[in-house]
Amino acid sequence: MARIRLEFPNANGQTLVGLLETPPERVPVVRYALFAHCFTCSKDVAATSRISRALAERGIAVLRFDFTGLGNSDGDFANTNFSSNVQDLLAAARKLEQDFEAPALLVGHSLGGAAVLAAAPQLPSVQAVATIAAPATAAHVKHLLTGARDQLAERGEAEVQIGYRRFKIRQQLLDDLDRYAAPDHIRQLGRPLLVFHSPLDTIVDISEAAKIYQSALHPKSFISLDKADHMLTNREDAEYVAETLVAWASRYLGIKRHGFETSTGTAPKVAANEVVVTEIDTDTPFLRGLYTQRHQWQADEPKPAGGSDLGPTPYELLLMALGACTSMTLRQYAKRHGLTVDDIEVTLSHARDHAEDCAVSAERPVKLDRIVQRIDIHGHLSALERERLLEVAERCPVHRTLDANPRIETRYIEDDPKR
């Protein structure tokens, strides 16, 4: 997956900095999205980066950027307000449109969610909007600043602590928030809306989600993030948001479901110590979904062989399994014996022509002629230690399984007594 740094001017000519998360090499970009982070956070906060990466893995390229005065972006936070955040969003959308494609999806976390609700009507390209733990209006954050009111009245500016950091604010911030005290603009959104919120959120109460939902017109949806906190610090919560968001958005963005999801948008149930392989789309005859109990991937064939090149080939997956097992075994051995190993890199190839392997018949069974495994180990090792590591590499479990010429039993699933 490539991460592209983007710089673009805000309304005042200051430079804003963002990162465009793009899909892995074999996954095509189906749409572009814009992600707005939470109040006083940055583009690199865990929830923003995790959800952006997860969306990219599913084919949606995501631009996450720092609002003015935060993270890597220029400017003074004290001079910003909610209106300037909305203007920053519009500037980011223009950058996407100029360099790539206008955003079709807006996603906002916390106050960023309120910002995307305000910005969406000004972006004709946006076809769907999603909020995560968002207040119905920007005025909600005023309760974080109540302790600074006297100081603001006296000096015109104050220093407040939000989270673990201290920020300087000015009276204009409170005055601007008052402009967004009513959620009337949500009714004019004119786009499908998905609202994520946790009933356990102690920063933005779930009643704010109810206000958003009640103010919006259909189509609208609500998903409860059971047991999640406001910042989605649990990685599984962020993954769940991304997976659900793609399934929901595909209905409105015209996304043809390739890759990790099945045609129904749900993964099959997989028992422990088993894998399930499914067909994904008849238009891509070799594309397959690969599932374990907790993980999902895909396999395909290259375009010259009639595939879509949206995933590794079966042989590449086999080589990856051997290389991963070899690397893990070497690392465990080095750690157990106190060897100084800085890095392990395993490169594998097979010597058979791929096109021949695709032509499977009873007269010509498929088999690997030769696997070449090259191991590059960086570290302070003696010649004897390196020789020993080479011996260990050939004793990894997957290596031994391949050497054992395992028996493969194939039968119809209805004949399986375990099912």
C-alpha distance (Angstrom), angle and dihedral (degrees) to the residues before:
residue distance angle dihedral
M1 . . .
A2 3.81 . .
R3 3.79 122.7 .
I4 3.80 113.5 -157.4
R5 3.81 121.8 -162.5
L6 3.80 112.9 -137.5
E7 3.81 128.6 -169.5
F8 3.80 124.1 -169.0
P9 3.83 138.3 158.4
N10 3.78 125.1 -100.0
A11 3.80 123.2 -141.8
N12 3.83 90.1 -78.8
G13 3.79 95.2 48.7
Q14 3.81 95.0 -104.7
T15 3.79 117.8 138.1
L16 3.79 119.3 -104.7
V17 3.80 119.7 -164.1
G18 3.78 126.7 -147.4
L19 3.79 142.1 165.7
L20 3.78 122.2 -132.6
E21 3.79 110.3 -148.4
T22 3.81 108.2 -153.0
P23 3.82 129.2 -170.2
P24 3.80 123.5 -96.1
E25 3.80 115.0 -80.6
R26 3.80 96.1 -94.3
V27 3.82 95.9 44.2
P28 3.82 114.2 84.3
V29 3.80 121.3 -134.3
V30 3.80 105.5 -110.1
R31 3.81 99.0 175.0
Y32 3.81 141.8 -7.9
A33 3.80 124.6 -121.0
L34 3.80 136.3 -169.3
F35 3.82 120.7 -141.9
A36 3.83 123.6 -158.2
H37 3.80 115.9 -159.2
C38 3.80 128.1 -141.4
F39 3.83 127.5 -82.9
T40 3.85 112.6 -65.7
C41 3.83 89.9 -5.6
S42 3.81 125.9 110.3
K43 3.77 139.8 -128.8
D44 3.82 88.6 -94.1
V45 3.81 97.9 59.4
A46 3.82 109.2 125.4
A47 3.82 98.2 -110.5
T48 3.81 93.3 49.3
S49 3.79 96.6 45.8
R50 3.81 95.3 42.3
I51 3.79 95.6 48.8
S52 3.81 91.6 44.1
R53 3.80 92.0 51.8
A54 3.79 91.8 45.6
L55 3.81 91.7 51.2
A56 3.81 90.2 48.6
E57 3.79 90.6 52.7
R58 3.80 86.6 57.9
G59 3.80 95.0 51.4
I60 3.82 102.5 -91.0
A61 3.82 112.7 116.6
V62 3.81 110.2 -145.4
L63 3.79 130.4 -157.3
R64 3.81 112.0 -154.8
F65 3.78 115.9 179.8
D66 3.79 142.2 173.8
F67 3.78 116.9 -104.4
T68 3.81 116.8 -127.3
G69 3.80 113.0 -64.0
L70 3.81 94.6 12.9
G71 3.79 133.8 97.3
N72 3.80 111.8 -20.4
S73 3.79 96.3 -19.1
D74 3.80 122.5 107.7
G75 3.78 125.9 -117.1
D76 3.78 139.7 66.0
F77 3.81 116.4 -74.3
A78 3.79 89.6 -148.0
N79 3.80 89.5 65.3
T80 3.80 94.0 52.5
N81 3.79 131.6 89.0
F82 3.79 139.6 168.7
S83 3.81 92.1 -79.1
S84 3.80 90.7 54.8
N85 3.82 89.2 50.2
V86 3.79 89.4 56.2
Q87 3.82 89.6 49.0
D88 3.82 89.5 50.5
L89 3.81 89.1 54.1
L90 3.79 90.6 52.3
A91 3.82 90.0 49.6
A92 3.80 90.9 51.4
A93 3.81 90.4 49.9
R94 3.82 90.1 52.3
K95 3.80 90.3 51.6
L96 3.80 91.2 52.0
E97 3.79 91.2 48.9
Q98 3.81 93.3 47.8
D99 3.80 97.1 47.4
F100 3.81 103.6 27.1
E101 3.80 124.9 -10.5
A102 3.79 134.2 -41.3
P103 3.81 112.8 -93.8
A104 3.79 116.8 -95.8
L105 3.80 94.6 -175.1
L106 3.81 131.4 47.3
V107 3.80 120.3 -162.7
G108 3.79 124.7 -177.3
H109 3.80 132.4 -176.9
S110 3.81 120.3 -151.8
L111 3.83 108.8 -39.1
G112 3.79 86.6 1.2
G113 3.80 85.2 65.2
A114 3.80 90.8 56.6
A115 3.81 88.0 48.4
V116 3.82 94.8 54.2
L117 3.82 89.9 49.0
A118 3.81 88.3 55.8
A119 3.82 95.4 42.1
A120 3.82 100.2 44.9
P121 3.84 97.3 78.1
Q122 3.81 88.2 57.7
L123 3.82 93.6 54.1
P124 3.83 112.7 71.7
S125 3.82 92.3 -172.8
V126 3.81 93.5 62.4
Q127 3.79 111.4 102.8
A128 3.82 100.5 171.5
V129 3.81 138.8 20.4
A130 3.80 131.2 -156.7
T131 3.81 129.7 -172.6
I132 3.80 127.3 -163.4
A133 3.82 120.6 -159.0
A134 3.79 88.5 -24.5
P135 3.81 130.8 161.5
A136 3.79 117.3 -125.2
T137 3.80 91.0 -121.6
A138 3.78 137.3 16.4
A139 3.82 89.8 -117.3
H140 3.80 87.4 77.0
V141 3.82 91.1 81.2
K142 3.81 91.7 61.3
H143 3.80 89.4 89.1
L144 3.82 88.0 66.2
L145 3.80 89.6 59.7
T146 3.81 102.3 44.2
G147 3.80 92.8 106.3
A148 3.79 90.6 59.7
R149 3.81 98.1 54.2
D150 3.80 96.5 95.7
Q151 3.78 92.5 46.7
L152 3.80 90.7 47.4
A153 3.79 91.3 50.7
E154 3.80 91.2 49.3
R155 3.80 102.0 40.1
G156 3.78 105.7 14.4
E157 3.80 91.1 -121.3
A158 3.80 137.6 53.9
E159 3.77 141.5 -175.5
V160 3.80 116.6 -121.2
Q161 3.79 133.6 -178.2
I162 3.79 115.8 -129.5
G163 3.77 114.6 178.5
Y164 3.79 107.5 -37.0
R165 3.81 96.9 -27.2
R166 3.78 136.3 75.5
F167 3.80 121.1 -132.3
K168 3.77 134.3 -172.8
I169 3.81 114.5 -129.1
R170 3.79 134.4 -179.1
Q171 3.79 133.9 -147.3
Q172 3.78 91.3 -102.6
L173 3.83 89.1 70.5
L174 3.83 92.0 61.2
D175 3.79 91.9 42.6
D176 3.80 90.5 52.6
L177 3.82 92.9 48.4
D178 3.79 89.4 56.3
R179 3.80 88.1 63.3
Y180 3.81 88.9 65.1
A181 3.80 99.5 48.2
A182 3.83 95.4 118.6
P183 3.84 126.7 58.0
D184 3.81 93.3 -140.1
H185 3.81 92.4 121.9
I186 3.82 90.8 62.4
R187 3.80 90.1 66.5
Q188 3.81 88.0 57.0
L189 3.81 93.4 50.1
G190 3.80 93.9 109.4
R191 3.82 93.8 -166.3
P192 3.80 135.1 95.2
L193 3.81 108.2 -89.6
L194 3.80 131.5 -154.1
V195 3.82 118.2 -167.8
F196 3.82 120.2 -161.0
H197 3.81 117.9 -170.8
S198 3.78 139.1 152.1
P199 3.80 121.4 -131.6
L200 3.82 86.4 -143.2
D201 3.82 95.3 56.3
T202 3.81 107.4 131.5
I203 3.83 95.2 -178.6
V204 3.81 100.6 51.8
D205 3.78 112.0 20.5
I206 3.79 117.7 -130.4
S207 3.80 88.4 -118.1
E208 3.82 85.6 77.5
A209 3.82 89.0 61.9
A210 3.79 88.3 52.5
K211 3.81 90.0 53.8
I212 3.80 91.4 51.4
Y213 3.78 92.4 47.6
Q214 3.79 94.3 46.7
S215 3.81 92.2 47.8
A216 3.80 95.7 49.2
L217 3.78 125.7 81.9
H218 3.80 123.7 -132.3
P219 2.95 137.3 -49.2
K220 3.80 89.6 62.5
S221 3.79 133.8 135.8
F222 3.79 137.0 -169.7
I223 3.81 127.0 -153.7
S224 3.79 121.7 -171.7
L225 3.81 113.8 -139.7
D226 3.77 96.1 -146.4
K227 3.85 113.4 -149.7
A228 3.82 93.5 -3.1
D229 3.81 121.9 132.4
H230 3.80 125.5 -135.0
M231 3.81 94.9 -94.8
L232 3.83 94.9 44.1
T233 3.78 89.6 -128.5
N234 3.81 91.0 168.4
R235 3.80 108.3 87.6
E236 3.81 91.5 -144.9
D237 3.81 90.7 59.7
A238 3.81 91.2 54.4
E239 3.82 91.1 47.8
Y240 3.79 90.3 49.8
V241 3.81 91.6 51.7
A242 3.81 91.3 50.4
E243 3.80 95.5 46.6
T244 3.80 93.3 46.6
L245 3.80 91.9 44.4
V246 3.81 92.9 54.5
A247 3.82 91.7 48.3
W248 3.80 90.9 49.8
A249 3.81 96.8 41.6
S250 3.81 94.5 49.0
R251 3.80 88.5 71.0
Y252 3.81 91.9 59.0
L253 3.80 103.1 30.2
G254 3.80 97.0 52.7
I255 3.79 91.9 -117.8
K256 3.79 114.4 168.3
R257 3.77 103.9 -139.4
H258 3.79 108.8 -115.2
G259 3.74 129.2 153.0
F260 3.75 125.9 17.5
E261 3.79 102.3 12.6
T262 3.78 127.4 70.6
S263 3.79 120.7 -128.0
T264 3.80 89.6 -86.9
G265 3.81 92.4 50.4
T266 3.81 94.4 -116.1
A267 3.79 131.1 103.6
P268 3.81 118.8 -123.6
K269 3.78 120.8 -107.2
V270 3.79 110.5 -99.5
A271 3.79 126.3 -166.1
A272 3.79 121.7 -133.1
N273 3.82 114.4 -81.7
E274 3.80 91.9 15.9
V275 3.79 135.1 98.6
V276 3.80 128.6 -151.4
V277 3.80 124.8 -152.1
T278 3.81 118.9 -161.8
E279 3.78 137.2 -178.5
I280 3.79 112.2 -113.5
D281 3.79 109.0 -170.9
T282 3.80 132.8 -0.9
D283 3.82 88.6 -142.5
T284 3.81 88.6 65.5
P285 3.81 101.3 46.8
F286 3.81 97.9 -171.1
L287 3.81 100.2 38.7
R288 3.80 111.5 113.3
G289 3.79 135.0 -179.7
L290 3.81 113.9 -131.0
Y291 3.79 117.9 -157.5
T292 3.78 139.2 179.9
Q293 3.77 125.0 176.8
R294 3.82 91.7 -84.3
H295 3.81 107.3 12.7
Q296 3.79 139.8 57.5
W297 3.77 135.6 -164.0
Q298 3.78 139.8 149.6
A299 3.81 141.6 -121.0
D300 3.81 131.3 -155.5
E301 3.78 143.3 154.6
P302 3.83 126.7 -107.0
K303 3.78 118.6 -95.2
P304 3.85 95.3 -106.1
A305 3.82 87.4 60.1
G306 3.81 92.5 51.1
G307 3.81 98.0 -94.7
S308 3.79 133.0 116.0
D309 3.83 97.4 -120.2
L310 3.83 91.6 -127.2
G311 3.80 95.0 135.7
P312 3.79 144.5 9.7
T313 3.80 118.0 -67.3
P314 3.84 119.4 -109.4
Y315 3.81 90.2 -103.4
E316 3.81 91.5 49.5
L317 3.79 89.1 52.2
L318 3.80 89.1 50.9
L319 3.80 91.2 51.7
M320 3.81 90.5 46.9
A321 3.81 90.2 53.6
L322 3.80 91.5 51.8
G323 3.80 93.7 44.3
A324 3.82 93.2 47.6
C325 3.78 92.0 49.5
T326 3.81 91.6 47.1
S327 3.79 92.5 50.6
M328 3.82 93.3 46.9
T329 3.80 91.9 48.7
L330 3.80 92.7 49.7
R331 3.81 92.3 48.7
Q332 3.80 92.2 49.8
Y333 3.82 91.5 49.0
A334 3.80 93.0 47.5
K335 3.80 91.7 49.3
R336 3.80 93.3 46.7
H337 3.81 92.9 50.5
G338 3.80 97.7 39.0
L339 3.81 96.3 -115.2
T340 3.80 118.8 164.9
V341 3.80 101.9 -119.7
D342 3.82 116.9 159.8
D343 3.78 100.4 178.0
I344 3.81 140.5 -2.1
E345 3.79 123.2 -154.7
V346 3.79 123.1 179.8
T347 3.81 122.2 -166.1
L348 3.80 119.4 -170.0
S349 3.78 137.2 -177.0
H350 3.77 138.4 167.9
A351 3.77 122.7 -136.3
R352 3.78 100.0 -139.1
D353 3.80 124.8 99.5
H354 3.80 109.4 -106.0
A355 3.83 96.1 -140.6
E356 3.80 91.1 58.4
D357 3.78 91.3 53.4
C358 3.80 91.3 57.2
A359 3.80 91.5 60.1
V360 3.80 98.4 79.8
S361 3.81 118.5 177.9
A362 3.80 138.7 152.1
E363 3.81 90.6 -107.4
R364 3.79 92.7 51.6
P365 3.80 112.9 37.5
V366 3.80 118.4 -164.6
K367 3.80 117.0 -107.2
L368 3.79 136.5 152.1
D369 3.79 113.6 -109.6
R370 3.79 97.3 -164.7
I371 3.80 139.3 -10.2
V372 3.79 117.5 -156.1
Q373 3.81 114.7 -157.2
R374 3.81 119.4 -172.2
I375 3.79 118.7 -170.7
D376 3.80 123.4 -159.3
I377 3.81 111.7 -168.0
H378 3.80 119.3 -176.2
G379 3.78 115.9 -158.8
H380 3.80 146.5 85.0
L381 3.79 99.9 -69.6
S382 3.77 133.6 152.3
A383 3.80 121.9 -128.0
L384 3.80 89.1 -105.7
E385 3.81 92.3 52.2
R386 3.79 91.6 49.8
E387 3.79 91.1 50.1
R388 3.79 90.0 50.9
L389 3.82 91.9 50.0
L390 3.80 89.9 52.9
E391 3.80 89.4 54.8
V392 3.81 90.4 48.4
A393 3.80 91.1 51.3
E394 3.79 90.8 60.9
R395 3.79 90.8 53.6
C396 3.80 98.7 58.3
P397 3.84 112.8 126.9
V398 3.81 96.5 -110.1
H399 3.81 91.2 47.2
R400 3.81 90.2 52.5
T401 3.82 91.2 47.5
L402 3.81 91.5 53.8
D403 3.80 91.6 45.6
A404 3.81 90.7 51.3
N405 3.83 92.3 62.4
P406 3.81 91.0 -131.6
R407 3.78 121.5 -138.8
I408 3.82 111.8 -114.2
E409 3.79 117.8 -154.7
T410 3.80 117.4 -160.8
R411 3.81 123.3 -171.0
Y412 3.78 142.0 147.4
I413 3.77 113.6 -81.7
E414 3.83 93.5 -124.4
D415 3.82 88.2 61.7
D416 3.79 92.3 56.3
P417 3.83 107.8 107.1
K418 3.80 90.3 -155.8
R419 3.81 91.9 66.2
